[in-house]
């Protein structure tokens, strides 16, 4: 895994220095040359890299290396595993005091996450401009179950994961039907998320 990670780092370093970015076909051929090891190593590397690299870039890399059909489930598995890992880190750092570190006025949020965890996580994955990492780490300070985070992420993140993976696999032809569908899907999700936020704000004011 360390060797694989080093190779990936070297490839991107060379690309940055030379200005040359391999085409999706070339990247896919390179991934295929690694054999089955690439499929097994991708998710663990995704989890580690997601601590410093935003997940849409990693999902795009999945599309670049494996294509949309194979890259999407790999990226979705990576996003879910990374969410659980970040939640675990926050919970370990809280030293068993999760839930008690939240201000009194935010206990209602904890109660909502505890009772409607998967739904709340799912909604957070759709809301635009809400970083996944922020939700993951915050979840570690509540009594949210890991299963709820996993289910909410799998369902809520799937459309965005597909879109970014498809864009990554279409870097050499952003006018392709696959890329256009991905862009349209992202725009639709952004609009739906914005409407959801507006509705929640209106409900909060009415209450």
C-alpha positions as CSV (number, residue, x, y, z in Angstrom):
1,X,0.0,0.0,0.0
2,X,2.8,2.4,0.8
3,X,4.5,1.6,-2.5
4,X,1.2,2.2,-4.3
5,X,0.7,5.5,-2.5
6,X,4.2,6.6,-3.3
7,X,3.7,5.8,-7.0
8,X,0.4,7.9,-7.0
9,X,2.3,10.7,-5.4
10,X,5.1,10.6,-7.9
11,X,2.6,10.6,-10.8
12,X,0.9,13.7,-9.6
13,X,4.2,15.4,-8.7
14,X,5.4,14.8,-12.2
15,X,2.1,16.1,-13.6
16,X,2.4,19.2,-11.5
17,X,6.0,19.9,-12.6
18,X,5.6,19.1,-16.3
19,X,2.1,20.3,-16.8
20,X,1.2,16.9,-18.3
21,X,-1.9,15.2,-17.0
22,X,-2.5,11.7,-18.2
23,X,-5.7,11.2,-20.2
24,X,-8.4,9.0,-18.7
25,X,-7.4,6.2,-21.0
26,X,-3.8,6.4,-20.0
27,X,-4.6,6.6,-16.3
28,X,-7.0,3.6,-16.7
29,X,-4.4,1.6,-18.4
30,X,-2.0,2.4,-15.6
31,X,-4.6,1.3,-13.1
32,X,-5.2,-1.9,-14.9
33,X,-1.5,-2.7,-15.0
34,X,-1.5,-2.7,-11.2
35,X,-4.0,-5.5,-11.3
36,X,-6.5,-6.4,-8.6
37,X,-4.2,-4.7,-6.0
38,X,-5.4,-1.3,-7.2
39,X,-9.0,-2.2,-6.4
40,X,-8.2,-3.4,-2.9
41,X,-5.8,-0.5,-2.1
42,X,-8.0,2.3,-3.4
43,X,-10.5,2.5,-0.5
44,X,-7.9,2.4,2.3
45,X,-5.9,5.1,0.5
46,X,-9.0,7.1,0.0
47,X,-9.6,7.0,3.7
48,X,-6.1,8.2,4.5
49,X,-6.0,10.8,1.8
50,X,-9.4,12.2,2.8
51,X,-7.9,13.6,6.0
52,X,-6.1,16.2,3.9
53,X,-7.7,16.0,0.4
54,X,-11.3,16.9,-0.2
55,X,-13.4,13.8,-1.3
56,X,-14.6,15.2,-4.7
57,X,-11.0,15.2,-5.9
58,X,-10.6,11.6,-4.8
59,X,-13.9,10.6,-6.4
60,X,-12.6,12.2,-9.6
61,X,-9.4,10.1,-9.3
62,X,-11.6,7.0,-9.1
63,X,-13.3,7.9,-12.3
64,X,-9.9,8.7,-13.9
65,X,-8.4,5.4,-12.9
66,X,-11.3,2.9,-13.1
67,X,-14.0,4.6,-15.2
68,X,-17.4,5.6,-13.9
69,X,-19.0,2.1,-13.6
70,X,-16.2,0.7,-11.4
71,X,-15.0,4.0,-9.9
72,X,-18.4,5.0,-8.5
73,X,-18.9,2.1,-6.0
74,X,-15.2,2.3,-5.1
75,X,-15.5,6.1,-4.4
76,X,-18.8,5.6,-2.5
77,X,-17.1,3.0,-0.3
78,X,-14.2,5.3,0.2
79,X,-16.5,8.3,1.2
80,X,-18.4,6.1,3.6
81,X,-15.3,4.5,5.2
82,X,-13.7,7.9,5.5
83,X,-16.8,9.3,7.2
84,X,-16.7,6.5,9.7
85,X,-12.9,7.0,10.3
86,X,-13.3,10.7,10.9
87,X,-16.2,10.1,13.2
88,X,-14.1,7.6,15.1
89,X,-11.2,10.0,15.4
90,X,-13.4,12.7,16.9
91,X,-15.0,10.3,19.3
92,X,-11.6,8.9,20.4
93,X,-10.3,12.5,21.0
94,X,-13.5,13.2,23.0
95,X,-12.3,10.4,25.3
96,X,-15.8,9.0,25.9
97,X,-17.4,12.4,26.6
98,X,-19.2,12.7,23.3
99,X,-22.5,14.5,23.8
100,X,-21.2,16.2,26.9
101,X,-18.9,18.5,25.0
102,X,-21.8,20.1,23.1
103,X,-23.1,23.5,24.4
104,X,-26.4,23.3,26.2
105,X,-28.3,25.1,23.4
106,X,-27.1,22.6,20.8
107,X,-28.3,19.5,22.7
108,X,-31.5,19.6,20.6
109,X,-29.2,18.9,17.6
110,X,-27.8,15.9,19.4
111,X,-31.2,14.6,20.2
112,X,-32.3,15.0,16.6
113,X,-29.2,13.1,15.3
114,X,-29.8,10.4,17.8
115,X,-33.4,9.9,16.9
116,X,-33.2,10.6,13.2
117,X,-29.5,9.9,12.6
118,X,-29.5,8.4,9.1
119,X,-32.1,10.9,7.8
120,X,-30.2,13.8,9.3
121,X,-26.9,12.6,7.8
122,X,-28.6,12.0,4.4
123,X,-29.9,15.6,4.4
124,X,-26.5,16.9,5.3
125,X,-24.9,15.2,2.3
126,X,-27.4,17.0,0.0
127,X,-27.1,20.5,1.5
128,X,-24.7,22.6,-0.7
129,X,-21.5,24.0,0.8
130,X,-21.7,21.9,3.9
131,X,-18.3,20.0,4.2
132,X,-18.7,16.3,4.7
133,X,-15.7,16.4,7.1
134,X,-17.4,18.9,9.3
135,X,-20.4,16.7,9.6
136,X,-18.3,13.6,10.2
137,X,-16.2,15.2,13.0
138,X,-19.3,16.8,14.6
139,X,-21.0,13.5,14.6
140,X,-18.2,12.1,16.7
141,X,-19.2,14.5,19.4
142,X,-22.8,13.3,19.5
143,X,-24.3,9.9,20.4
144,X,-25.0,9.2,16.7
145,X,-24.6,5.5,15.9
146,X,-21.9,4.5,13.3
147,X,-24.5,2.6,11.4
148,X,-26.7,5.7,11.0
149,X,-23.7,7.7,9.6
150,X,-22.9,4.9,7.2
151,X,-26.4,4.4,5.9
152,X,-27.0,8.2,5.6
153,X,-23.8,8.6,3.8
154,X,-24.3,5.7,1.4
155,X,-27.8,7.0,0.4
156,X,-27.2,10.8,0.6
157,X,-23.8,10.9,-1.0
158,X,-24.4,8.5,-3.9
159,X,-25.6,11.1,-6.4
160,X,-22.7,13.5,-5.8
161,X,-20.2,10.6,-5.8
162,X,-21.5,9.4,-9.1
163,X,-21.3,13.0,-10.6
164,X,-17.7,13.7,-9.5
165,X,-16.6,10.2,-10.5
166,X,-18.1,10.7,-13.9
167,X,-16.4,14.1,-14.3
168,X,-13.1,12.5,-13.4
169,X,-13.5,9.9,-16.0
170,X,-14.4,12.5,-18.6
171,X,-11.6,15.0,-18.2
172,X,-10.6,14.6,-21.8
173,X,-14.1,15.3,-23.1
174,X,-16.2,17.4,-20.8
175,X,-18.8,17.7,-23.5
176,X,-19.6,14.0,-23.4
177,X,-23.1,12.9,-22.4
178,X,-21.7,11.4,-19.2
179,X,-20.0,14.7,-18.2
180,X,-23.1,16.8,-19.1
181,X,-25.3,14.4,-17.0
182,X,-22.9,14.8,-14.1
183,X,-23.0,18.6,-14.3
184,X,-26.7,18.7,-14.6
185,X,-27.0,16.3,-11.6
186,X,-24.8,18.5,-9.5
187,X,-26.8,21.6,-10.4
188,X,-30.0,19.9,-9.6
189,X,-28.7,18.7,-6.2
190,X,-27.4,22.2,-5.4
191,X,-30.9,23.6,-6.2
192,X,-32.6,21.0,-4.1
193,X,-30.2,21.6,-1.2
194,X,-30.7,25.3,-1.4
195,X,-34.5,24.9,-1.3
196,X,-34.2,22.5,1.6
197,X,-32.1,25.0,3.6
198,X,-34.5,27.8,2.8
199,X,-37.4,25.7,4.0
200,X,-35.6,24.8,7.2
201,X,-34.9,28.4,7.9
202,X,-38.5,29.3,7.3
203,X,-39.7,26.6,9.6
204,X,-37.2,27.7,12.3
205,X,-38.5,31.3,12.1
206,X,-42.1,30.1,12.3
207,X,-41.3,28.1,15.4
